[in-house]
Amino acid sequence: MEHPKESGISRRELLRRSAGAAAGLSVAGVLTGCENTTTPIGAETAAGATSGAAAELVVPKPLGPAGLPLPRPDNSVTWAITDENKPIADGVQPEAGPLRIFNYADYIDPTTVKKFQKQFNTKVQIATYNSADEAVAKLASRAVEFDLIMGLSGSNIVNLIAQKLLKPLNHSYLPNLEKNIWPELADPFYDRGAHYTVPYVVWMDGIGWRNDKVAQDVAAMDVPWDIFWEAQAYRGKVGILDDRRDALSMPMQRSAMHKGVRPDLNTEDAALIQQAQRDLSELGAICNPKVTITDYQTLPEGKTVLHHSWSGDLLGAAFYYMPKGVPPTVLSFWGPESNGVVQNDFFCMGRTSKSPALAHEFINFFLDEKNAYNNFVNYTGYTPPQKNIDADALIKAGAIPKSLQQAVVRPDQFAANQELLQLSVKGQRLWDDAWSKFKAG
Amino acid sequence: MGGSRWTWRLLALPGVVWLSLFFLVAFYAVVAVAFGNQDTLSQPVPFWNPLDWNVGYVWATLKNVWHGGPFLTVSLRTIEFVAIAVLLSLVIGYPVAYFTARHAGRWKGVVLLALILPLWINYLMRMLAWINLLAPDGIGTDVLHAVGIEKLFISLGLLDQAGGWLSGQSTTVILALVYGYIPFFILPLFVAIDRIDQRQIEAARDLGASPLSAFLRVTLPLSVPGILAGAVLISLPMFGDYYTADLVSASTRTNMIGNQIDEFMRQGSEKVTGAALTLLLSAFLLILMFYYLRTTRQAGTSAQTT
């Protein structure tokens, strides 16, 4: 497959040449070669991937880069394992290392990593990135090489596959996958057969609040999301997640809950996206929300009292950020049972990994129940999708207060909610434009 | 003479190379991205050859401003915030610069040191300190409440509620901008006032001008280049600033154009639009710079003729 960038250059060259020929290579002719378009290079090719005759026989689905399918729960994708990029053979001894990992900052427990280093007599080197976009761009530049990449999700997999950045996995090294991981994530719709990815942690979007400062019982409301539109009393102490997809999908969930319907949180319907933006913008007059992702700090400190939150941040807040004298029981979390947002991210192997057997061992090590539990409770606050780690056990062990029971995602809850997934170029721009409008205030 | 000319040129060479590499090349990269396109992975594809340039994104950005879209909203807000912040810097900074230059005497060095001292601490650290001071239970909030400033601001409609300095207030963002940048305003202004020939003021007084009249007719006009230099020096970074609003407010109602650019560049699918917006901001700042250069040149010419 040709790299989209390469196809763009040849297309531009073609335009310039044809314009030049028509005008006899005059200055005017060259100037007509200048484009006036906001259509990304290669988008036409992707959109036209289905042939004319076939297109008439199917309801078209949005396509991703290079015409690759966009995975959805009702449109699962099995990424092929090609002859030129095969998994490693069975029974290879772990390499000496070092194991080079690319991950978000502070997203893995150093103590558990040290334990791995000791057990396998190796060194682990972790380089960090700040956003999935940045990570994919750096990997795509091929200027950096990693054995293992962590923290990317189903919304990035099409890009990773399209750019041939991943090496397939050999499950004979990963017995803990089948043994410990929720079945639906051991064989996820975005990567059937887990050919290239293995889940790391799960979380959900919900409402985090200070139950000692917010009068309403948010979880008991018919539509808990309404609390943001009734938050006049908490003006200036309300927060919305600073993430376009999470934030705009919140009013979509609220609207659907009122109507008793299931929303499509990966919609590319311009009217629905614009309506979500208008609804979200209403909050400016009601409670002037902060748009941040620092709820894990501001809720414990009381600088915000009501926040649109990721479940893992509330658990992290309870584990680490409570000021002296403030018990974690003042924090509450509500997340929808269905039709809301759940997410998971994964481990995947760099295509040019120099320590592939060791990388497999690392994945399997973190899929071990005890190691996953330590990584969760002692550091990240984000739930591993382990069969035997659930809220009841954590409450019983005194690890979390009962008010945060819902911040530990259950497998049935995960299945009944939706993941925010990659959109087509056109769809992505609709969300981005709506977000830009909201952020302009 | 010829040899000396070449020596100076040679000495200027490293500076020119440095500027070329770290400013012109970087700036041209932004231009190439803004007049380029992106691929289906939403990664920018710069068009380096001007003959290939694609005006689509710049044109769409201009249309957004023209049709009153979000870019116009943030642009107008940015101009408002920066204008007020520069004006406040003038009102607060001029007396300080005037005092330091004319009346500080042997304390001049100490006052100057006190002005520069905050710059030893990283800008972000200073802002983070204010976040703690202005928190609802912060010491700064308590002091502002005790001395009646909080009440005054609420009665003037400049603050929503008691203790709400960090709850998405335009006032806080503007004051934070002033706090962050005012030393850069005062220093060139101090130099301009310090360089005014004392005899000109004495001459005005001898000819019967009152102290106020001498200030208005002699000192103030002669310090205009310093005011302009200070204004340019602080308004340029203020126009591109995004972290101040992010740190002390984080509300969409106080977002500046820098926040929009940051938003496009950091995540999402429209990095080329971010580059186009950067280019438009640069063009606007270039107009301001030309005005400044023209004014200071005219001032220089008239000073030479008088």
Interface residues (C-beta under 8 A of the other chain):
Chain A: P4 K5 G8 I9 R12 R16 V30 L31 G33 C34 E35 N36 T37 T38 T39 P40 I41 G42 A43 A46 G64 P65 A66 N130 S131 D133 V136 A137 A140 N159 A162 Q163 R235 G236 K237 D242 D243 R244 S281 G284 N288 P289 K290 V291 T292 E301 G302 K303 V425 Q428 R429 D432 W435 S436 K437 F438 K439 A440 G441
Chain B: N37 Q38 D39 T40 L41 S42 Q43 V45 F47 L51 D52 W53 N54 V55 G56 Y57 W59 A60 G69 P70 F71 T73 V74 R77 A135 P136 D137 D160 Q161 G164 L166 S167 G168 S249 A250 S251 T252 R253 T254 N255 N259 Q260 E263 F264 R266 Q267 G268 S269 E270
